[in-house]
């Protein structure tokens, strides 16, 4: 058998090129391998399995993937099979497959911020409180703390982010010995969802209203469950271990978590509990801490750092 052109699609019912013959199925493949004719073929993983598609690619002079982006609605086992197919196509340098693979790799490796200097840096991580929602950039506790410490700041913070999201950013950033990391811990009832092969966090109280029903992978019992609490605690412990091994000062400022985190951190000296029932003032959004409270955060964290340095 000789296949002059093989068209492959990631969709179940795509728009095929005019020249392509009827869809190539497993039965067609078994018949075709006995033929000496040169064929133009088309198929999908819905019509022929990965093993036979791979065998067909071995026989093809030219291979074309119709799509140049990953179908966002693929779920479950088809998702797994699609990744297998993409890897095989990209390894054969099929143009669109290489484009998709590069896009996926870019998303998976995406960092919220990058190192700005070879000098020692203050890295801040956390959710909207650390971002400074409701206050100016220069009023944030991260900015104020960096001024006190005489260090440039790189913010890894993102509004609504989960503990797992922040841990991932810290563990993959270019943090070096001599740097300081201040992590403003948030609550544990947040989950991370795919966002173009990066992750975007969703607070538990917004999950059932802001996430499309078909992407609601957790039911209401998961939020605040022991499983979710333990997963968050493990993320924090991983960061503690990592920073200890590379010689980085890690300060854990508990800003919002009143459940498992105080127990997790009780024997860790570089931690401070800044949870409160009422902020000293509010930001312009009337929800997050205002300038006075950010100064309070900065002063308390600075005193902890200096006290441990002198102790």
Secondary structure, DSSP 8 states (H G I E B T S, - for coil): -EEEEEEEESSSS----TT--S---HHHHHHHTT--SEEEEEEETTTS-HHHHHHHHHHEEEEEES-SS--TT--HHHHHHHHHHHHHHHHTT-HHHHHHHHHHHHHHT--S-----SS-EEEEEESHHHHTTTS-GGGSHHHHHHHHHT-EEEE---TT--HHHHHHHHHHS---TT-EEEEEE--S-EEEEEETTEEEEEEGGGHHHHS-GGG--S-GGGTT-HHHHHHHHHHHHHHHHHHHHHT-EEEEEESS--SSHHHHTTT-SSEEE---SS-SSB-TTSSSB-HHHHHHHHHHHHHHHHHHHH-
